[in-house]
Amino acid sequence: MNKVTYNNSKAVFFASLKKSVDKHFEENGLRKTGNINLYTKSVVFILSAVGLYVALLFVKMPVFAGILVSLLFGFVLACIGFNVMHDANHDSYSSKKWVNKILGLTLNALGGNSFIWKQKHNIIHHTYTNIDGVDDDIAKSPFIRMCSTQRWAPAHRLQHLYTPVLYGLSSMIWVLYQDFEKYFKRKICSTQLRKMTRTDHFLFWSSKVLYVAFYLVIPMLLVGWKLWLLYFVCMHVGLGFTLSIVFQLAHVVEETEFEFVNGSNKQIENEWAVHQVRTTANFSAKNKIISWFAGGLNYQIEHHLFPRISHVHYPALSHLVETECIAYNIPYNNNLSMGGAINSHFRFIKSMGKKP
């Protein structure tokens, strides 16, 4: 991997912000990990997912109702990813490491792999956000052009029209193909995958086998392969589209910035924290319903600055972050509504589809 560094010689912004954040927790006697609100959400989402799964297998319903339940099932699985898995794999769910480790495996229950995800997301994405050539979340693709430094193809002219379909298929591609590609290639974008222990290998294969058993074999035996295929695709449409929209609104919108590295080492002119703010955007920050379902990922700026702090604290921290951004003349990207953020995303995707 090309070496990417940040100009931290005058890293005053984050030092000042961290001081304010630490003071907030100290004065209010708060832990930086989750609280009863997070634990309650976890129970609600996990029990809902189990209930919907059981209903699809054992409750007779019209096909149209089954489609709606499958879409809802996928949406709830995405909410488990946002609220439980995400905090746990960032070690911010609990102060107890074993709790974070176990709940981080909810990703494996969704079909993914926590070992690969931690390196892809925690290490690569959070360190090299929106850096084309390193950040796997904006990796070059023949189907979607996400920034101006990526090669243009004629098909990209229509990408603003077909990307919603790709988003709906994204989790299926992730679970059934991309995890295996990364596992066998031992590489995430341009970064070598860390060495896996025997336990890591065991968890990878055992969870994939269990995924096949619970999401493919058992449903096919109980409802038949035709209904299974229909419900399986609908579940992934609900899951993939929800995941994609939330994460795309955080980084691939008109307000965010991008960097590029290819073939040589690069130093980013800003300190790491400033880079995080400039490449990230919030949306619907004051909408409590969206915040509840999205696991605070609509406060993406706060999350990128403080990934080891649970998302339940982000609304309070956002005032501190915005104040510091104003003081240091750093743009605080904040789309006031989810609709506005979606429009910004697709306008940007459409602009990237035009021939340079």
C-alpha positions in Angstrom: 0.0 0.0 0.0 1.2 3.5 -0.7 2.0 5.4 2.5 -0.5 8.1 3.3 0.4 10.5 6.2 -1.2 13.6 7.6 0.3 16.9 8.4 -0.1 16.8 12.2 2.7 19.3 12.9 0.1 21.8 14.0 -2.7 19.5 15.1 -4.5 22.0 17.4 -8.1 21.4 16.3 -8.5 17.8 17.6 -6.5 18.6 20.8 -8.9 21.4 21.6 -12.0 19.3 20.7 -10.9 16.3 22.7 -10.3 18.4 25.8 -13.9 19.7 25.5 -15.3 16.2 25.0 -13.4 14.7 27.9 -14.7 17.6 30.1 -18.3 16.9 29.0 -18.1 13.3 30.2 -16.2 14.1 33.3 -18.6 16.9 34.4 -21.7 14.8 33.7 -20.4 11.6 35.2 -20.9 9.6 32.0 -19.2 6.6 30.6 -18.2 6.8 26.9 -19.7 3.4 26.2 -23.4 2.5 25.7 -26.3 2.9 28.2 -29.8 1.6 28.8 -31.0 3.3 25.7 -28.6 1.3 23.6 -29.3 -2.0 25.4 -33.1 -1.5 25.0 -32.7 -0.9 21.3 -30.5 -4.0 21.0 -33.2 -6.2 22.6 -35.9 -4.7 20.4 -34.1 -5.2 17.1 -32.8 -8.7 17.8 -36.1 -10.0 19.0 -37.8 -8.3 16.1 -35.4 -10.0 13.6 -36.0 -13.4 15.2 -39.8 -12.9 15.1 -39.8 -11.9 11.5 -37.6 -14.8 10.5 -39.9 -17.3 12.3 -43.0 -15.6 10.8 -41.6 -16.0 7.3 -41.0 -19.7 7.9 -44.1 -20.8 9.8 -46.9 -18.3 9.3 -49.0 -18.7 6.2 -49.4 -15.4 4.4 -50.1 -14.1 0.9 -47.0 -13.7 -1.3 -47.3 -9.9 -1.2 -47.4 -9.9 2.6 -44.4 -12.2 2.6 -42.5 -9.7 0.3 -43.3 -6.9 2.7 -42.2 -8.9 5.7 -39.0 -9.9 4.0 -38.2 -6.3 3.2 -38.9 -5.4 6.8 -36.7 -8.2 7.9 -33.8 -6.9 5.9 -34.4 -3.4 7.3 -34.3 -4.7 10.9 -31.1 -6.6 10.1 -29.6 -3.4 8.9 -30.7 -1.7 12.2 -28.9 -4.4 14.1 -25.8 -3.6 12.1 -26.1 0.1 12.8 -27.0 -0.1 16.5 -25.4 -3.3 17.8 -22.7 -4.6 15.5 -21.2 -1.2 14.7 -20.8 0.0 18.3 -19.6 -3.5 19.4 -16.9 -3.8 16.7 -15.7 -0.3 17.6 -15.4 -1.4 21.2 -17.9 1.4 22.2 -20.9 -0.8 23.1 -19.6 -1.8 26.5 -16.6 -1.3 28.7 -16.3 -5.1 28.8 -14.2 -6.5 25.9 -16.0 -9.8 25.9 -19.4 -8.1 25.5 -18.1 -6.2 22.5 -16.5 -9.3 21.0 -19.7 -11.4 21.3 -22.0 -8.7 20.0 -19.6 -7.8 17.2 -20.3 -11.3 15.9 -23.9 -10.2 15.1 -22.2 -9.2 11.8 -21.4 -12.8 11.2 -25.1 -13.6 11.9 -26.0 -11.2 9.2 -23.7 -13.0 6.8 -20.6 -10.8 7.0 -17.4 -11.3 8.9 -16.3 -9.2 11.8 -12.6 -9.8 11.4 -12.5 -8.6 7.8 -15.0 -5.7 8.6 -12.9 -4.4 11.4 -9.8 -4.0 9.2 -11.9 -2.7 6.3 -13.9 -0.2 8.3 -12.1 0.5 11.6 -8.6 0.7 10.3 -8.7 1.6 6.6 -11.9 3.6 6.2 -11.6 5.5 9.5 -7.9 6.3 8.8 -8.1 7.0 5.0 -11.6 8.3 4.6 -12.5 9.1 1.0 -9.0 8.6 -0.3 -9.4 7.0 -3.7 -6.9 4.1 -4.0 -7.0 3.2 -0.3 -10.5 3.5 1.1 -12.4 0.4 0.1 -15.7 2.1 0.6 -15.1 4.1 -2.5 -13.1 1.5 -4.4 -13.1 1.9 -8.1 -15.8 -0.1 -9.8 -16.9 -0.6 -13.4 -20.4 0.2 -12.3 -20.2 3.3 -10.0 -17.9 6.3 -10.3 -17.8 7.9 -6.9 -15.2 10.6 -7.3 -13.5 12.6 -10.1 -10.2 10.7 -10.0 -11.8 7.4 -10.9 -11.9 6.3 -14.6 -15.0 7.2 -16.5 -17.0 4.7 -18.6 -20.0 5.4 -20.9 -22.3 3.3 -18.6 -21.7 5.9 -15.8 -23.9 8.3 -17.7 -26.9 6.3 -16.3 -25.4 5.5 -12.9 -27.8 7.8 -11.1 -30.6 5.7 -12.4 -29.3 2.2 -11.8 -27.3 2.7 -8.5 -30.5 2.2 -6.4 -30.7 -1.3 -7.9 -27.0 -2.0 -7.1 -27.6 -0.7 -3.6 -30.4 -3.2 -3.2 -28.1 -6.1 -4.3 -25.0 -4.8 -2.4 -25.4 -6.9 0.8 -25.9 -10.1 -1.2 -22.7 -9.4 -3.2 -20.9 -8.6 0.0 -22.0 -11.8 1.8 -21.7 -14.2 -1.1 -18.7 -12.8 -3.0 -16.7 -9.9 -1.5 -15.9 -11.5 1.8 -14.5 -14.6 0.0 -12.6 -12.4 -2.4 -10.9 -10.6 0.5 -10.4 -13.8 2.4 -8.6 -15.6 -0.5 -6.7 -12.6 -1.9 -5.7 -11.5 1.6 -6.2 -7.9 0.5 -8.6 -5.1 1.0 -8.3 -2.7 -1.8 -4.6 -1.9 -1.8 -4.0 -3.0 1.8 -2.8 -6.4 2.9 -5.3 -8.3 5.2 -3.8 -8.8 8.7 -2.8 -12.4 9.5 -5.8 -14.5 10.7 -5.5 -16.8 13.6 -7.0 -20.3 13.7 -10.0 -18.9 15.6 -10.5 -16.2 12.9 -10.5 -18.9 10.2 -12.9 -21.1 12.2 -15.3 -18.2 12.8 -15.1 -17.2 9.1 -16.0 -20.6 7.8 -18.4 -21.7 10.6 -20.5 -18.6 10.3 -20.7 -18.8 6.5 -21.9 -22.4 6.9 -24.4 -21.4 9.5 -25.5 -18.6 7.1 -26.1 -21.1 4.4 -28.1 -23.3 6.8 -30.3 -20.6 8.3 -30.8 -18.4 5.3 -30.8 -20.9 2.5 -31.2 -24.6 3.4 -33.8 -24.4 6.2 -36.1 -21.9 4.4 -36.0 -23.9 1.2 -37.0 -27.0 3.0 -39.8 -25.3 4.8 -41.3 -22.9 2.2 -39.9 -24.3 -1.1 -37.2 -22.9 -3.3 -39.4 -20.5 -5.3 -40.7 -18.6 -2.2 -37.3 -18.9 -0.6 -35.6 -17.2 -3.5 -38.2 -14.4 -3.6 -38.1 -13.7 0.1 -34.2 -14.1 0.2 -33.8 -11.5 -2.6 -36.4 -9.1 -0.9 -34.6 -9.5 2.4 -31.3 -8.5 0.9 -33.0 -5.6 -1.0 -34.2 -4.3 2.4 -30.8 -4.9 4.0 -28.6 -3.7 1.2 -30.5 -0.6 0.3 -30.8 0.6 3.9 -27.0 0.0 4.6 -26.0 1.7 1.3 -28.1 4.8 1.7 -27.0 5.5 5.3 -23.3 5.0 4.5 -23.4 6.9 1.2 -25.1 9.9 2.7 -22.2 10.2 5.1 -19.4 10.4 2.5 -20.6 10.5 -1.1 -22.5 13.8 -1.3 -21.8 17.2 -2.8 -20.5 18.7 0.4 -17.7 16.2 1.2 -14.1 16.2 -0.2 -12.0 13.5 -1.7 -8.3 12.7 -2.0 -6.4 10.5 -4.4 -3.3 8.4 -4.1 -1.7 6.2 -6.8 1.8 4.9 -7.2 3.5 7.1 -4.7 3.4 8.2 -1.1 1.2 11.1 -0.2 0.9 13.5 2.7 -2.5 15.1 3.3 -2.1 18.8 4.0 -4.5 18.7 7.0 -4.3 17.0 10.4 -6.2 13.7 10.5 -9.2 15.1 12.4 -9.6 18.0 9.9 -9.5 15.5 7.1 -12.3 13.5 8.8 -14.6 16.5 9.1 -14.0 17.6 5.5 -14.7 14.1 4.1 -17.8 13.4 6.2 -21.3 14.7 6.4 -24.2 14.5 8.9 -27.8 14.3 7.9 -31.1 14.7 9.8 -29.3 15.2 13.0 -32.3 16.6 14.8 -34.7 13.8 13.7 -34.9 11.5 16.7 -36.6 8.8 14.8 -33.9 8.5 12.1 -31.2 8.8 14.8 -32.9 5.9 16.7 -33.0 3.6 13.8 -29.7 4.6 12.2 -27.7 4.1 15.4 -26.5 7.7 15.4 -24.8 7.2 12.0 -26.5 10.3 10.8 -24.0 12.0 13.2 -21.2 10.6 11.0 -18.8 13.5 11.8 -18.9 12.8 15.5 -18.5 9.1 14.8 -15.4 9.6 12.7 -13.8 11.8 15.2 -14.7 9.6 18.2 -15.3 6.0 17.0 -14.6 4.6 20.4 -17.5 6.6 21.9 -21.0 5.0 21.7 -23.4 6.6 19.2 -25.9 7.4 22.0 -23.7 10.3 23.0 -23.3 11.9 19.6 -26.3 14.3 19.8 -24.7 16.0 22.9 -21.2 15.9 21.3 -22.4 17.4 18.0 -22.8 20.9 19.7 -19.2 20.7 20.9 -17.9 19.6 17.5 -19.7 22.2 15.5 -18.5 24.9 17.9 -14.9 23.9 17.5 -15.3 23.7 13.7 -16.6 27.3 13.6 -13.7 28.4 15.8 -11.1 26.8 13.5 -13.0 27.8 10.3 -13.6 24.1 9.3 -16.8 23.4 7.3 -19.2 21.3 9.3 -21.2 19.4 6.6 -24.7 18.9 7.8 -27.7 18.1 5.6 -30.8 19.2 7.6 -33.0 16.4 6.3 -32.6 12.9 5.0 -34.4 13.9 1.8 -31.9 16.7 1.2 -29.0 14.4 1.8 -30.4 11.8 -0.7 -30.9 14.5 -3.3 -27.3 15.7 -2.7 -26.0 12.1 -3.1 -27.8 11.4 -6.4 -27.0 14.9 -7.8 -23.3 14.1 -7.0 -23.5 10.6 -8.5 -25.2 12.1 -11.6 -22.4 14.7 -11.9 -19.8 11.9 -11.6 -21.5 10.1 -14.5 -20.9 12.9 -16.9 -17.9 12.5 -19.3 -14.9 14.5 -18.0 
